[in-house]
Amino acid sequence: MSMVKSPSEPGQRTADELVAEFDQERPARKLSPAVSAAVSVVCAALSVFVLYAIFFPVAKGSQYYLTLFLASTLPLIFLTHRGTVRVPALLLPWRRGGGAAAAKAARHDNPGWFDWLLAAFAVAVCVYPLLEFDAFIERRQLPTSLDVVMGVAMILVVLEACRRTTGWVLPAFCAAFLLYAYYGGLLPYQWSLAHGGFDVDAIAAHFFMSTDGVYGVPLNVAATYIVLFTIFGAVLDISGAGKFFIDLSFAAFRGSRSAPGRTVTAAGFLLGTVSGSGTATAVSLGSVAWPVLRRAGYSKEQGGGVLAAAGIGAILSPPTLGAAAFIIAEYLKASYLTVLLYALVPTLLYYLGILLAVEIDARKHQARPLVDEEHTSALKLLGRFGYHFLSLFMIVGFMAMGLPPFRAVVYATALQFLLSFLDARHRMTPRRLYTALAEGSRSVLPVVATCAAAGVIVAVVTQTGLGLNLASVIVDAAGVFGDNPTVELVLTVLFAAVAVSVLGLAVPVTASFIIAAVIIAPALLSLGVTTPEAYMFIFYYAVLSEVSPPTALAAAAAAAITGGNPMRTMVATWKYSLPAFLVPFAFVLTDNGSQLLGTGSLPGVLWTTAVSAIAVAALAAATGGRLLGPAGPWERALCVVAALCLLYLEPAAIAAGLIALVLAVGVRLVRRRQHAPAVRIADQGRQAEAVTEGHLPS
């Protein structure tokens, strides 16, 4: 059923190729079996070490563990990720000519001598602190010349690894921050961004030797939470959970015209727990679901929009969320379960918006019901393979029992391993277990590069005080338009949303969140927004950058599958995901809105959720153009006003929103009543014409 054809067909690309092109955190090098096997051995060993360290922590502490972890992963990045500059064959005599050797080389993309050299150099730089670790830690304030040289080398190696995994933009950001740390002392002292200036020794030592740089919170999260969840996802996938989630979604929804859209939405939510990536989920799901959407009557752009919105929803939703959610937990010094609770109501509102949009589009475009050719019963599938849900539920259950997230996911992984033996086709044999361990660590390599590079930015911000200084600049810019506190807050939040969105167009979600958390969050905090509200606001906009034009990687990947126009697919995706863009404003602008994160009383959470659900329905009516039938411009405009007022979640604004919504419904009913006689007359005319022509009896 896949529309992503085999690469042997001219002009077509496989799902893996599409993921490599459009996902910002995916390896692109295709290794030969021998090199791939060697990399897999190291990755599997790393997974075993990570799992061992959960129960038997490294005696010398967290920084020693992170040093070992980085020494194991950073060199692998140079082997699994391609550098953009290639040495011409003319300069390499052993690569000239053709024949079988050339054909074999063309099938693979193995690392060259320079990649191996970089990998060896990375090992040397990463292992250096381990040679005299205690003395190395004690020299933080007075680094030796060799410490500084190795610190500069670490910066260069990390930036090159980041360039290979994410492109030039994030390394360029890091370079700009380093220049600011070095030359900031030359800025006029009256400027808010001026500081005393730091020399190379101080910059390199702070990044390389302190816990605010490369060995800071971002890398710590990658080396504990994220790698364990990627191992869990690999075990889920190899044990057949991914296939079950898709099969269940297709079996559960059938018989109605909105069933295809609902199926894709449910499958995207479930499949995202395995992939952990919005773009990868959209591509994996699209290769199976696009033929079904096409048969149901969805256009290429509309189908791509549903696929992209469903894929992104997967990393906005419990129980896994995206990688940045683990960093939120670390920054807040809160449990991961708390972050899951923060995301619960916004997730419900997001999927409510998608389902309403799907329902409206199905009616507007006369979509055809989904036909299950295999007549598979959803209950039968649940009875046979429903155990795949158990490990997902147990992650939350273990954390509710007080276990830390990393232990909870390890126990859930072990449970999924045992449950796999209930299915002979997907039982975790030693070979499959080895594959899962290798894929788990291999999947985290791009995240490691991103988190290590983000350490450059965090180091500069903590060293220079840039976060607070830049926050005052943002707040002052908002104050130019008025000194009213509400106006100032609204404009600051709007500036923050635009800044995070623009940042997310160029760098991966994890890096986007980290940068915004240290630079933009202080501006929100200075205006009374609480820390959870600020971080969740930034998290949502960092994730939504994957569906934000003009790049919208998830939408572009979906368009590549459906063959639709990329820009129109992005617009369709934006329509489906619109509630996710507006709901974050609700929980930072007012005290009542914060209850959408579950921080208030139960009655408060319930009434704010109910009002927000009405706002989401109004948004769906406005974007879909249907309100008790086809809606005209006036009804749609009133629905937009209603949605914006309702999401402000203050009594006067809610009253205004309800009035606008009632007016929209009233206008629609009046227009329908006026239109009804004309429709009846037209029907009578057509019937009379048919009688005259003898097609109907008189």
ZAROFI-858161 format. One record per residue (C-alpha): x, y, z; residue in three letters. Coordinates in pm, whole numbers, plus 50000, padded with zeros to 5 digits. Layout:
! residues N
XYZALA ...
! end
This chain:
! residues 698
500005000050000MET 502995022650017SER 503095052949795MET 506775058049874VAL 508115035649605LYS 511285016349577SER 514355036549492PRO 514805015849178SER 511965035249018GLU 513245067648865PRO 512315099349051GLY 510915081149354GLN 512325081349706ARG 511945057049993THR 510515066150330ALA 514005065150482ASP 515265089450217GLU 512375113350284LEU 513025112150658VAL 516715118650600ALA 515885148950385GLU 513155165250592PHE 513855154850953ASP 516405177851115GLN 517715150951351GLU 518255120251136ARG 521435103751003PRO 521865105950626ALA 524845083050562ARG 524205048250420LYS 526975026150553LEU 528244993850406SER 527364962250602PRO 530834959350757ALA 531034995450879VAL 527394995250987SER 528014963551188ALA 531004979451362ALA 528955010351450VAL 526114988151573SER 528454969551807VAL 529555002051970VAL 525975014951990CYS 524694982652146ALA 527534983352400ALA 526685019452480LEU 523035009952541SER 524124982552780VAL 526375007252963PHE 523555032852991VAL 521175006553130LEU 523844994253372TYR 524515029753494ALA 520855034053588ILE 521155007653861PHE 524865011053932PHE 525755048053894PRO 529305058053810VAL 531155063554137ALA 532825096054031LYS 529565113953965GLY 527415127753686SER 530115147253501GLN 532345116353479TYR 529415096553335TYR 528655124153083LEU 532305124852979THR 532215087352910LEU 528895090752727PHE 530165119052507LEU 533395100052433ALA 531235070852312SER 528795090752098THR 530585120951954LEU 533085100651744PRO 530235079651602LEU 528595110951462ILE 531515115951223PHE 531065080351100LEU 527275080251063THR 526795115750931HIS 528155129450609ARG 530245160850576GLY 529015183050294THR 532485188150143VAL 533775158049954ARG 537265153049819VAL 537205150149436PRO 538035116249292ALA 540865132149088LEU 542735138549413LEU 542235102649527LEU 543895079349277PRO 542525047949443TRP 538975060049371ARG 539445066248999ARG 538065044048731GLY 534965022848724GLY 534054986548731GLY 532724966349019ALA 534644985949284ALA 533125018849171ALA 529635003849157ALA 530064989849507LYS 531245023649638ALA 528225040549482ALA 525855018149675ARG 527315029150008HIS 528425061350169ASP 531155050050405ASN 533245074850604PRO 536465085850439GLY 539905089650590TRP 539115124850710PHE 535975112450891ASP 537985085251066TRP 540595111151160LEU 537935134051306LEU 536465104851499ALA 539865096451646ALA 540465132951731PHE 537045134551903ALA 537965104152112VAL 541195120752222ALA 539485153452316VAL 536635136352503CYS 538915112352691VAL 541345139852801TYR 539365149553117PRO 539345112953227LEU 543145110453245LEU 543285130253572GLU 539635136553638PHE 539875149053998ASP 542695172953913ALA 540815184053602PHE 537795193853812ILE 539955212254064GLU 541565233153787ARG 538255248953677ARG 539235283453801GLN 542875281353691LEU 543025260553371PRO 546355250953223THR 547365259452867SER 546605223652764LEU 543125226152923ASP 542415257052715VAL 543695240552395VAL 541515210152458MET 538565232452544GLY 538885250652211VAL 539235217052036ALA 536065204652207MET 534165235352086ILE 535325229351728LEU 534545192051738VAL 531075197851885VAL 530225224751630LEU 531345202551342GLU 529265173551474ALA 526305196951504CYS 526835209951149ARG 526785174551015ARG 523535165751191THR 521525198051169THR 523205220450910GLY 524965253850941TRP 522395274251130VAL 522835261551486LEU 526665262151467PRO 526395297651331ALA 524245307051632PHE 526855291951861CYS 529655310751685ALA 527725343351723ALA 527355337152097PHE 531065329752130LEU 531895362151949LEU 529535380452183TYR 531305365552486ALA 534685376452349TYR 533815410752207TYR 530935420452437GLY 533315440752647GLY 533795464452352LEU 530115474152342LEU 529195508452487PRO 528615503852858TYR 525245521652831GLN 523875492852620TRP 521865466352800SER 523815438552628LEU 527265451152726ALA 529405430852966HIS 532995430153091GLY 534275407052816GLY 536025373352850PHE 539205360152698ASP 539655326752521VAL 540915309852838ASP 537795319053036ALA 535385309952753ILE 536995276252679ALA 537305266653045ALA 533705275753124HIS 532415254952832PHE 534755225452878PHE 535275222953254MET 532085235553423SER 528635220053444THR 527125249653259ASP 528725240852926GLY 529045208852728VAL 528405187853041TYR 525315207753138GLY 521615200253158VAL 520995194552783PRO 523645167252749LEU 522605152353083ASN 519045148952957VAL 520235133052631ALA 522465108452819ALA 519755097353063THR 516135103552967TYR 516305106052588ILE 518595076552516VAL 516465054252739LEU 513295064552558PHE 514905058252218THR 515825023252336ILE 512235018652455PHE 510935030752118GLY 513205006551933ALA 511984977352145VAL 508364988052086LEU 508904989751711ASP 510774957051672ILE 508284938551894SER 505444947951655GLY 503824976851843ALA 504115001151551GLY 502304977751313LYS 499634970551574PHE 498955007551636PHE 498365013851265ILE 496234982551219ASP 494124991351523LEU 493495026751400SER 492345014251060PHE 490104987951216ALA 488565011151476ALA 487305038051238PHE 485265027850939ARG 481795032350799GLY 481595070550803SER 482935097050568ARG 485145111850841SER 486645077850927ALA 489785081350709PRO 490815113950876GLY 490055100451222ARG 492085069151144THR 495145089251045VAL 494835111151354THR 494625081351590ALA 497425062551412ALA 499675093351426GLY 499145096751799PHE 499955060151863LEU 502845057551616LEU 504495088451764GLY 505145069552086THR 507465047251882VAL 509215072051651SER 509495102451880GLY 509695125351576SER 506885144751411GLY 508425143451065THR 509315106551090ALA 505795098651210THR 504235117850919ALA 506425099250668VAL 505965064650822SER 502225069450853LEU 501885085550511GLY 503455056450327SER 500575034850456VAL 497695059250501ALA 497925081650193TRP 496395055549955PRO 493445052550193VAL 492975090250213LEU 493185092949835ARG 490505066249785ARG 488315084950034ALA 488475116149815GLY 491115137049994TYR 493135160349775SER 496925157649782LYS 497305189149988GLU 494465180950226GLN 495775145750283GLY 499285158950343GLY 497915184050594GLY 496195156550793VAL 499345135150791LEU 501625163550907ALA 499225175551179ALA 498815139951310ALA 502595134951312GLY 503295166851505ILE 500505159251751GLY 502385127951848ALA 505285147652002ILE 502935172452171LEU 501135144652354SER 501635122752661PRO 502955097352746PRO 506215104152559THR 506125140252431LEU 509265153052259GLY 512865153652377ALA 512505189652496ALA 509945178352756ALA 512695160352949PHE 514705192552954ILE 511625210753090ILE 511525185953377ALA 515215192053451GLU 514915229953434TYR 511845229753658LEU 513385204453898LYS 510075186253866ALA 509145150553781SER 508505140853422TYR 505025129953530LEU 504325166253626THR 505265177453274VAL 502945150753131LEU 500105165053340LEU 500905200053211TYR 500475187052857ALA 497255167652913LEU 494575194452854VAL 496425211752564PRO 496705177352401THR 492955171352432LEU 492265205552279LEU 494735199051996TYR 493105166251896TYR 489635180851939LEU 490615207351684GLY 491935181251438ILE 488875158851474LEU 486465187951423LEU 488435199751119ALA 488415164250979VAL 484655161751032GLU 484035195250863ILE 486285187150567ASP 484675152950522ALA 481255169350487ARG 482485198450276LYS 484455176950030HIS 482045147350033GLN 484685122550150ALA 483845085850102ARG 483675060950393PRO 486685039350470LEU 486275003450351VAL 488194977550548ASP 489044951850283GLU 490254926650540GLU 487214931450768HIS 489464931051074THR 487704936451406SER 489204962951634ALA 488074942851937LEU 489764911951798LYS 492994931251747LEU 492784945652099LEU 492144911452245GLY 495114896452065ARG 497684924652067PHE 496364949852318GLY 499214941152551TYR 501344966052352HIS 499564993952540PHE 500574979752875LEU 504184991752867SER 503065027152772LEU 500605028353059PHE 503165014053299MET 505605042653232ILE 503035066153381VAL 502115040753647GLY 505705035953761PHE 506245073553783MET 502985077353978ALA 504435051854223MET 507375075454279GLY 509985059554055LEU 512255083353861PRO 511495085453487PRO 514665067453377PHE 513905037453596ARG 510265037953489ALA 511185035853121VAL 513745008253187VAL 511114987353366TYR 508624994553086ALA 511224983752830THR 511794951253020ALA 508034945653033LEU 507704951252657GLN 510564926652603PHE 508704899852800LEU 505364907452632LEU 506924903252287SER 507004865552344PHE 503184865652316LEU 503624870451939ASP 505774844651764ALA 506344867651465ARG 507824895851673HIS 509314879251979ARG 512554895352095MET 515144869651996THR 518784876952087PRO 519304890851737ARG 516304914151764ARG 517304925152113LEU 520774933651984TYR 519214953351697THR 516974972651936ALA 519884981552163LEU 521974993051867ALA 519165013351709GLU 518295029252042GLY 521725044952088SER 522155052151718ARG 518925072051713SER 520135094951991VAL 523355105651812LEU 521865136651640PRO 520275147251970VAL 523645144252145VAL 525225167451888ALA 522405192551929THR 522515191952310CYS 526305194752320ALA 526205224752085ALA 523435240352290ALA 525895238852578GLY 527865266352401VAL 524855289352418ILE 524015280252776VAL 527625286252879ALA 527735320852720VAL 524375330752868VAL 525355320353221THR 528815336053189GLN 527675369853051THR 524175373553199GLY 522765376752847LEU 519425360852937GLY 518335388153179LEU 519805415652962ASN 518015403952649LEU 514795399252846ALA 514845436052939SER 515325445152572VAL 512265424552471ILE 510115439252748VAL 511265474452663ASP 510375468752298ALA 506865458552401ALA 506625489052627GLY 507175512152328VAL 503545505752225PHE 502105515752562GLY 502625513452934ASP 499475493153003ASN 500605460753177PRO 498125439352981THR 499205453852646VAL 502845449752745GLU 502285413052836LEU 500315405452517VAL 502995421252296LEU 505835404252482THR 504115370552445VAL 503525377752075LEU 507175387452026PHE 508215355652208ALA 505975333951988ALA 507395349351670VAL 510975346351798ALA 510615309451892VAL 508855301851563SER 511565318751357VAL 514255301451560LEU 512545268151507GLY 512555272751130LEU 516325269651130ALA 517285246451418VAL 515845213851560PRO 513105214351822VAL 515425205352110THR 517935232652028ALA 515165257751965SER 513695251152309PHE 517045253352491ILE 517995286252325ILE 514565301652387ALA 514485288952746ALA 517665307552838VAL 517015338952632ILE 513255344352589ILE 511815328152902ALA 513315354753135PRO 511305381352948ALA 508075362753022LEU 509085356053382LEU 509785392953440SER 506145400853358LEU 504675376253609GLY 504345345153393VAL 505185314553602THR 508095292153507THR 505935261953401PRO 503765284653185GLU 506785300753019ALA 508555267852945TYR 505405250652815MET 504645280752593PHE 508145278852445ILE 507925240952410PHE 504735242652204TYR 506055269251969TYR 509365250851928ALA 507475219451823VAL 505035238451602LEU 507905252651399SER 507835218951217GLU 504445228451069VAL 505105265851033SER 505625280150682PRO 507855286350498PRO 509885255450597THR 507375233150784ALA 509485201650755LEU 506705177650854ALA 504345192950597ALA 507045192850328ALA 507745156150394ALA 504025148050376ALA 503755167250048ALA 506625146549910ALA 504595115149982ILE 501265127449845THR 502765146549551GLY 500945178049658GLY 502035214149641ASN 504305219749946PRO 503075254850028MET 499405245550000ARG 500095214850214THR 501685237550476MET 498575259550477VAL 496345228750518ALA 498535216550805THR 498365250650968TRP 494565249250950LYS 494435215551126TYR 496975225551394SER 495695261051454LEU 494405253751809PRO 497945244551913ALA 499145278951801PHE 496535297852004LEU 496015276852318VAL 499535284852454PRO 498545321652459PHE 495645312252685ALA 497795297852962PHE 500275326852979VAL 498025357352941LEU 495705352353239THR 495695335453578ASP 492655314953477ASN 494465302653168GLY 497165286453379SER 494545261053488GLN 494795245853140LEU 498105231653264LEU 496265214553548GLY 497765237353814THR 494475248753968GLY 491555232154139SER 489575205153960LEU 486515227653900PRO 488835254553763GLY 490535230153527VAL 487165217053409LEU 485545250553333TRP 488605265053160THR 488865233252953THR 485175235252858ALA 485435271952754VAL 488625264852557SER 486905235652383ALA 484155259252268ILE 486855282852141ALA 488505254351949VAL 485145245351795ALA 484685281551689ALA 488155281151531LEU 487325249251343ALA 484125265051212ALA 486035296051100ALA 488835277550922THR 486585250250781GLY 483855273750662GLY 480975253850812ARG 478625262951096LEU 475355243251084LEU 475995242350710GLY 478175263650480PRO 479295295150664ALA 479655329050498GLY 482305355650565PRO 480315372150845TRP 479775339751036GLU 483425330150999ARG 484625364351115ALA 482355362751419LEU 483695327851499CYS 487265341151493VAL 486305369151732VAL 484515344051955ALA 487515320651966ALA 489995348152053LEU 487765362352327CYS 486985328352476LEU 490675318752493LEU 491425349652701TYR 489555331552983LEU 488475362353176GLU 484745367253257PRO 484215398053039ALA 486125382852747ALA 484235349852780ILE 480905368352777ALA 481955387552466ALA 483075355252300GLY 479795337552372LEU 477835367252237ILE 479925366751917ALA 479355329451879LEU 475595332751933VAL 475535360651674LEU 477405338151429ALA 474875310251480VAL 472015335251449GLY 473355349451123VAL 473765314250988ARG 470165304651080LEU 468775336250920VAL 470805330150603ARG 469675293950591ARG 466015304150631ARG 466385329850353GLN 468115304350135HIS 465585276350193ALA 462735290049970PRO 465145295249684ALA 466375259549719VAL 462795246149726ARG 461865266249418ILE 464965253649236ALA 464145217649333ASP 460555221749216GLN 461765236248888GLY 464125207248829ARG 461355182548915GLN 458895199548677ALA 461505199048401GLU 462075161948460ALA 458305155148439VAL 458065174948113THR 460905155247961GLU 459305122648072GLY 461985112348319HIS 459505112148612LEU 455815103148631PRO 453445133048656SER 
! end
